[in-house]
Amino acid sequence: MIRKKRLGDLLQTTGLIDDLQLRAALGFHNKWGVPLGQVVVDMGFCTAQQVLELLAGQAQLPVVFLDQE
């Protein structure tokens, strides 16, 4: 069984966030239970589209924007 990378690791290895940003986001995530993807967007570290594309790529699924369909 292949283990998928955690979102924080993916964000960091793709250069979207650095180590300090990851630690700040994880601290908020762990304290309040907000999903990490939402935290990094709310903190302004990356865009929702960047998180969506990263997760879609990991799941090997295309990104579909329903408002454009």
N, C-alpha and C positions, 0 to 999 in steps of 0.2 A: 504494500500500500504506500503510495507516494503522499507525503505530507505537504500540504500547501503552505506557502510562506504566509506569515502573519502580515496584516495590512501595514503595520508600522515598519516592518522590515522592507516591504515592497516600496513604501513611500521613500524610505531612506536610500535604498539601493538605486532607485531611479533618479535620485537627486531632487525630489520634490520638497523634502524637508531634511534638516540636519539633525544631529544628535540632540542638541539642546531643545529644538522644537519638538522632537519626538518625546523627550522626557516630560516636557510641559504638557503636551497633549495627553500622554498616558496618565499623568497625575490627575488631570481633570476627569478623564475617562474613568479612572479607578475610584475617584471620590464621588462622582455624581452618576455614574452608570450611563452616560451619554455615549452612543456608538463612536468609536475612534474616527471614523470617516467624517462624521458630523462635526466632531471637535476640531479637526484640522481645518475644515472649511470655516467654521465659526471664528476660529482664531486668525483666519486670513493667511494661513500657511500655504494653501493651495485652493483651487477651485473645485466645485462640486463635479464639474465635467472631468477634471483630471482624476479624481477619486473614482468616478464611474468608469472611465476608460481603463484604469488600472485593474479594477475588480472584474470588469468584463474580459479583459485580456487574460487574467488568471483563470477565469472559468471557461475560457475559449469560446466566448459568446460575442456576437456583434452588439455594438451600442446602437440603440434605436431611440430617436427623439420623437416622442408621440406628438408633440405640438407641431412638428414639421411634416407629419404623415397625413 
